Structures are given as structure tokens and as C-alpha cells.
Amino acid sequence: MNPEDGSSLIWGVVMAVLLISSLAARRLPLGETLKMILAWVAIFAALFAVFSFRSEFGMIWERVKADVAGTANQQLVGNTLKLKRGDGGHFSVLARINGKPVNFLVDSGASVTSVSTETADAAGIEYSRSSIPVMLETANGRAMAWRGEISEFDVGGIKTSDHFVLVGEALGDTNLLGMNFLDSLSRWKVEGNVMTLEP
């Protein structure tokens, strides 16, 4: 038995003695006393379990937070961002455009990072529909897009500014992280189901 186990045992005995003493002093019927004892034993057992497995509960809580935030597939190690391949076979990343969270598919086949007009309007990307449009080749055919710029772009912890993008109506809810971002990195690679991005 290590010192921590000994102190926990002593603490438990002291608490049990205090509980039994307080119940005896109240002179409750035996049935009610037993119910209260069992209830307190259950409470102490639950607290003991939480205390004993606090590191495991911490890991579960971090996983739940990552799933809710949409970052379960990405991990920033130092300055290096690691992405796990999703069920659909693609790599995705939760980025921030001017502080607003936006999901991207990493697309090495796209020359330029492209976002939907809905994303651009919501995130405050500067672009002008009155400028000469660019024609994009999409899975649904050709579509018009306009040149824009992201003032503050944070891709999973890798930050850049004044990032050139194309804003297109036909992209729907799909945003593509293109080669102009990947080329700005010192290195990027894919090994198995992991993509590594290094600034």
C-alpha cells in the first residue's frame, strides 16, 4: 500500500465514522437509517471513482470537446499540424477566417483556396461582385467566382494574413483549402492516413 492509498483509507474511515455518528444522533428508524447509509455510501463511492479515474475522465472530456468543436481529426504539435483522413477519404480542417470558424476540405487539385459566397459574407471576406469574375471548374461544371482576400487566416493553428481566395456562388457549403496555402508552407506531406503541415 502506498502513502496515497493509506491516506485515502484513513479519510474514508473518518468520514464513515462521522456519518454513522450523525445518523445515530438523529435516532431515526432503522429502515430510514439504512437507506441514508446506502445513499451516502453511493455518493462516497461515486466521488472516489471520479477522484481515482480523474485522468481518464479528463481525456474523455477533451475528446468530447474536440468532437463538439469539430477538431477531433486534427492535432497541433508544436508548430506542426497533423490531420487524420476522414471516413470519405478526404482531409479536412477547422480553420478561422477573421476569427470565425470555417470547415475546409484540403484540395491539392485546387490552385487557389476557394470559399462559398455564404462563407465569405459571414466571415467578412473582402471581394467585389462588380470586378471581372474568374471561371472555376467544379464538380458540377463551370462557375463564376470573384477575387477576395482573407485578412486573418488561422488554419488549425498555422496563421497567415492577406490570403488570396476565390469566392464562388456554386460552391455551396464546400470550402477548399488550395495549393496557394499549401505552397506557402515550408513542407507538407501525406503518409498513410495522416497529412502533416509545417509552417
C-alpha positions as CSV (number, residue, x, y, z in Angstrom):
1,M,0.0,0.0,0.0
2,N,1.5,3.4,-1.0
3,P,1.1,6.5,1.1
4,E,-1.7,7.9,-1.1
5,D,-3.8,4.7,-0.6
6,G,-3.2,4.9,3.2
7,S,-4.4,8.5,3.4
8,S,-7.4,7.7,1.3
9,L,-8.3,4.8,3.5
10,I,-7.9,6.9,6.7
11,W,-10.1,9.6,5.1
12,G,-12.7,7.1,4.2
13,V,-12.8,5.6,7.7
14,V,-13.1,9.1,9.3
15,M,-15.9,10.1,7.0
16,A,-17.8,6.8,7.7
17,V,-17.5,7.3,11.5
18,L,-18.8,10.8,11.2
19,L,-21.7,9.7,9.1
20,I,-22.7,6.9,11.4
21,S,-22.4,9.1,14.4
22,S,-24.6,11.8,12.9
23,L,-27.2,9.3,11.9
24,A,-27.2,7.7,15.4
25,A,-27.6,11.1,17.0
26,R,-30.8,11.7,15.0
27,R,-32.4,8.5,16.3
28,L,-34.2,7.6,13.0
29,P,-36.0,4.3,12.5
30,L,-33.7,1.5,11.4
31,G,-35.1,1.3,7.9
32,E,-34.6,5.0,7.2
33,T,-31.1,4.9,8.7
34,L,-30.1,2.0,6.4
35,K,-31.5,3.9,3.4
36,M,-29.5,7.0,4.3
37,I,-26.3,5.0,4.9
38,L,-26.7,3.3,1.5
39,A,-27.3,6.7,-0.2
40,W,-24.2,8.2,1.4
41,V,-22.1,5.1,0.6
42,A,-23.2,5.5,-3.1
43,I,-22.2,9.2,-3.0
44,F,-18.8,8.5,-1.5
45,A,-18.2,5.6,-4.0
46,A,-19.1,7.9,-6.9
47,L,-16.7,10.6,-5.6
48,F,-14.0,8.0,-5.0
49,A,-14.4,6.8,-8.6
50,V,-14.2,10.3,-10.0
51,F,-11.1,11.0,-7.9
52,S,-9.4,7.7,-8.8
53,F,-10.1,8.0,-12.5
54,R,-9.7,11.8,-12.9
55,S,-7.1,11.5,-15.6
56,E,-9.2,9.1,-17.7
57,F,-12.3,11.4,-17.2
58,G,-10.1,14.3,-18.3
59,M,-9.1,12.5,-21.5
60,I,-12.8,11.7,-22.2
61,W,-13.8,15.3,-21.6
62,E,-11.0,16.5,-24.0
63,R,-12.3,14.1,-26.7
64,V,-15.9,15.2,-26.3
65,K,-14.8,18.8,-26.6
66,A,-12.9,18.0,-29.8
67,D,-15.8,16.2,-31.3
68,V,-18.2,19.1,-30.5
69,A,-15.7,21.7,-31.8
70,G,-15.0,19.7,-35.0
71,T,-11.3,19.3,-34.3
72,A,-11.1,15.6,-33.4
73,N,-9.3,14.8,-36.7
74,Q,-6.6,17.5,-36.2
75,Q,-3.7,18.0,-33.8
76,L,-1.2,20.8,-33.4
77,V,2.1,19.5,-32.2
78,G,4.4,22.5,-31.7
79,N,4.0,24.4,-35.0
80,T,3.2,21.2,-36.9
81,L,-0.5,20.5,-37.8
82,K,-1.4,16.8,-38.3
83,L,-4.7,15.9,-40.0
84,K,-6.3,12.4,-40.0
85,R,-8.0,11.2,-43.2
86,G,-11.8,11.3,-42.8
87,D,-14.3,8.5,-43.5
88,G,-14.8,9.9,-47.0
89,G,-11.1,9.6,-47.8
90,H,-10.6,13.4,-47.6
91,F,-8.6,15.6,-45.2
92,S,-10.5,18.4,-43.6
93,V,-9.5,21.1,-41.1
94,L,-11.4,23.6,-39.0
95,A,-9.9,27.0,-39.7
96,R,-10.7,30.5,-38.6
97,I,-11.4,33.3,-41.1
98,N,-11.2,36.7,-39.3
99,G,-11.9,34.8,-36.1
100,K,-14.9,32.9,-37.5
101,P,-14.7,29.0,-37.5
102,V,-15.0,27.6,-41.0
103,N,-14.6,24.0,-42.2
104,F,-12.3,23.3,-45.2
105,L,-11.5,20.3,-47.4
106,V,-7.8,20.2,-48.2
107,D,-7.6,20.0,-52.0
108,S,-4.2,19.8,-53.7
109,G,-6.0,19.9,-57.0
110,A,-7.3,23.4,-56.4
111,S,-4.8,26.1,-57.4
112,V,-6.4,28.7,-55.1
113,T,-8.3,28.5,-51.8
114,S,-12.0,28.8,-52.6
115,V,-14.9,29.7,-50.4
116,S,-18.6,30.0,-50.9
117,T,-20.3,33.4,-51.0
118,E,-22.2,32.4,-47.8
119,T,-18.9,31.8,-46.0
120,A,-17.3,35.0,-47.4
121,D,-20.3,37.1,-46.4
122,A,-20.4,35.6,-42.9
123,A,-16.7,35.9,-42.3
124,G,-16.2,39.3,-43.7
125,I,-14.0,38.4,-46.6
126,E,-13.5,41.4,-48.9
127,Y,-14.5,40.7,-52.5
128,S,-16.4,42.6,-55.2
129,R,-19.0,41.2,-57.5
130,S,-18.5,44.2,-59.8
131,S,-15.0,43.1,-60.6
132,I,-14.2,40.8,-63.5
133,P,-15.2,37.3,-62.5
134,V,-13.0,34.2,-62.7
135,M,-14.3,30.9,-64.1
136,L,-13.9,27.9,-61.8
137,E,-14.1,24.3,-62.8
138,T,-16.2,22.5,-60.2
139,A,-17.6,19.0,-59.9
140,N,-20.9,20.5,-61.2
141,G,-19.3,22.3,-64.1
142,R,-18.0,25.8,-64.6
143,A,-19.0,28.5,-62.2
144,M,-18.2,32.2,-61.6
145,A,-16.0,33.4,-58.8
146,W,-14.6,36.7,-57.6
147,R,-11.2,37.5,-56.2
148,G,-11.0,38.1,-52.5
149,E,-8.7,38.3,-49.5
150,I,-8.7,36.9,-46.0
151,S,-7.3,39.4,-43.6
152,E,-6.6,36.9,-40.8
153,F,-6.4,33.2,-41.7
154,D,-5.8,30.6,-38.9
155,V,-5.6,27.0,-40.3
156,G,-5.6,24.8,-37.2
157,G,-3.0,27.0,-35.5
158,I,-1.0,27.9,-38.6
159,K,-1.6,31.6,-39.1
160,T,-1.2,33.8,-42.1
161,S,-2.7,37.1,-43.3
162,D,-3.8,38.7,-46.5
163,H,-4.5,35.3,-48.0
164,F,-5.8,35.3,-51.6
165,V,-9.1,33.4,-52.2
166,L,-11.7,32.9,-54.8
167,V,-15.3,33.4,-53.7
168,G,-17.8,31.4,-55.7
169,E,-21.6,31.0,-55.7
170,A,-21.7,27.4,-56.9
171,L,-19.5,26.0,-54.0
172,G,-22.5,25.7,-51.7
173,D,-21.2,24.8,-48.2
174,T,-17.9,23.4,-49.6
175,N,-14.8,25.4,-48.9
176,L,-11.5,24.3,-50.4
177,L,-8.0,24.8,-49.0
178,G,-5.9,25.1,-52.1
179,M,-2.4,25.0,-53.3
180,N,-1.7,28.7,-52.7
181,F,-1.9,27.9,-49.0
182,L,0.0,24.6,-49.2
183,D,2.8,26.3,-51.2
184,S,3.2,28.9,-48.5
185,L,4.2,26.2,-46.1
186,S,7.8,25.1,-45.5
187,R,6.7,21.5,-46.0
188,W,3.6,19.4,-46.3
189,K,3.2,15.6,-46.9
190,V,0.8,12.7,-46.7
191,E,1.9,9.4,-45.1
192,G,-0.8,6.8,-45.0
193,N,-3.9,8.4,-43.4
194,V,-2.1,11.4,-41.9
195,M,-1.3,14.7,-43.6
196,T,1.4,16.9,-42.0
197,L,1.5,20.6,-42.5
198,E,4.6,22.6,-41.3
199,P,4.7,26.4,-41.5
